[in-house]
Amino acid sequence: MEAVDTFTIQTHRGKYEDRPLESRLYFRGQQLSFKVPGYVIEKQYDCGAYFLLILSWDCIFEEGCEVVVISKQLEKVGDCNLTPYYNSFVLTSFSKLATDQYQLVFNDSEYYALTVHYPKKHWYRRVAKLVKSQRPIDKDGAEHA
């Protein structure tokens, strides 16, 4: 997993409530064929077989998180999200636990495990799966109090 800065996102002007729900995404300045939810790229990584983007909505009171998986052919192959209803998911930490397994920490206190299944081995499996964890997870996959 290598941090990159090759993706950029469309900027929106005007009132927040008038902004569209999706933004254009660019790779090295070239517009991609799909749009992504959100307004800010928080993190972006080259994970070998795919790119991983973590996006937010730029709204600190009810911040949401969008995870987007992009193939090396620059196609959107998976996504998942955390919806901010009556909560705020401000990303404070992101780390790799194992191959295709990551930990996201929000607000320094809420832990989520992200698993990426790409390339897919089963047609019915989601590419990106985000699951809440009650405790921090170490690189061996064990939860700690």
C-alpha positions in Angstrom: 0.0 0.0 0.0 1.5 3.3 -1.2 0.0 6.7 -0.6 -0.4 8.5 -3.9 -1.7 11.9 -5.0 -2.7 11.0 -8.6 -6.5 11.5 -8.2 -8.2 14.8 -7.9 -11.9 15.7 -7.5 -14.2 18.3 -9.0 -14.6 21.4 -6.8 -18.0 22.8 -6.2 -18.9 26.4 -5.6 -22.0 28.0 -4.1 -24.2 26.9 -1.2 -23.6 23.5 0.3 -27.2 22.4 0.0 -27.1 23.2 -3.8 -24.1 20.9 -4.6 -24.6 17.7 -6.6 -24.4 14.4 -4.8 -21.6 13.2 -7.0 -18.3 14.8 -8.3 -16.2 14.2 -11.3 -13.0 12.3 -10.6 -9.7 12.9 -12.4 -6.6 10.7 -12.7 -3.4 12.7 -13.5 -5.7 15.5 -14.8 -7.8 13.3 -17.1 -11.5 13.0 -16.3 -12.6 9.4 -15.6 -15.8 7.9 -17.0 -17.6 7.8 -13.7 -18.4 10.1 -10.8 -17.9 9.5 -7.1 -19.9 10.5 -4.0 -18.4 13.2 -1.9 -16.4 16.4 -2.2 -13.0 15.8 -0.6 -10.4 13.0 -1.1 -9.2 12.3 2.4 -6.8 9.5 1.5 -5.7 7.7 -1.7 -3.6 4.6 -2.0 -2.1 2.4 -4.7 -2.7 -1.1 -3.3 -1.1 -3.1 -6.1 -4.1 -4.6 -7.9 -6.3 -1.6 -7.3 -6.5 2.0 -6.1 -8.3 2.8 -2.8 -9.9 6.2 -2.2 -11.4 7.5 1.0 -13.7 10.5 0.4 -15.8 12.8 2.6 -18.6 15.3 2.2 -16.8 18.3 3.8 -19.5 18.7 6.5 -18.1 18.4 10.1 -21.4 18.2 11.8 -22.7 15.1 9.9 -19.6 13.9 8.1 -19.9 10.8 6.0 -17.3 8.5 4.6 -17.2 7.0 1.2 -14.7 4.2 0.2 -14.2 3.6 -3.5 -12.2 0.8 -5.1 -10.8 1.6 -8.6 -9.2 -1.0 -10.9 -5.8 -0.3 -12.6 -7.9 0.1 -15.8 -9.4 3.1 -14.0 -12.9 1.6 -13.6 -14.9 1.9 -10.4 -15.2 -1.8 -9.2 -16.6 -1.3 -5.7 -17.6 1.0 -2.9 -19.1 1.2 0.5 -20.0 4.0 2.9 -20.8 5.2 6.4 -23.9 7.4 6.5 -23.8 10.2 9.0 -27.4 10.3 10.3 -27.1 11.7 13.8 -23.4 11.0 13.9 -20.2 12.3 12.3 -17.5 10.1 10.8 -14.4 12.2 10.7 -11.5 10.0 9.6 -8.6 10.2 12.1 -6.6 7.2 11.2 -6.2 4.7 8.4 -3.8 1.7 8.5 -3.2 -1.6 6.7 -3.7 -4.7 8.7 -2.9 -7.4 6.1 -3.3 -7.9 2.4 -6.5 -6.3 1.4 -7.5 -5.6 5.0 -7.5 -2.2 6.6 -8.6 -0.4 9.7 -10.3 3.0 9.6 -10.7 5.0 12.8 -13.2 7.8 13.1 -13.3 10.5 15.8 -10.4 8.7 17.5 -12.9 6.3 19.0 -14.9 4.4 16.4 -13.1 1.5 14.7 -14.0 -0.2 11.4 -12.5 -3.0 9.5 -12.4 -2.7 5.7 -11.9 -5.8 3.5 -11.4 -5.5 -0.2 -12.1 -8.5 -2.4 -10.5 -7.5 -5.7 -10.1 -9.1 -8.1 -13.4 -10.9 -7.2 -13.2 -14.6 -6.8 -17.0 -15.0 -6.4 -19.6 -13.1 -8.4 -21.9 -12.6 -5.3 -19.3 -11.1 -3.0 -19.1 -7.4 -2.5 -15.8 -5.9 -3.5 -15.6 -3.6 -0.5 -17.0 -4.5 3.0 -16.9 -2.2 6.0 -17.7 -3.7 9.4 -17.7 -1.9 12.8 -15.3 -3.3 15.4 -15.7 -2.7 19.1 -12.0 -2.4 19.7 -8.7 -1.5 17.9 -7.4 -4.3 15.7 -3.7 -5.0 15.4 -1.9 -6.2 12.3 -2.5 -9.8 13.3 -6.2 -9.3 13.2 -6.7 -9.5 17.0 -9.0 -7.1 18.8 -7.7 -5.3 21.9 -9.4 -3.8 24.8 
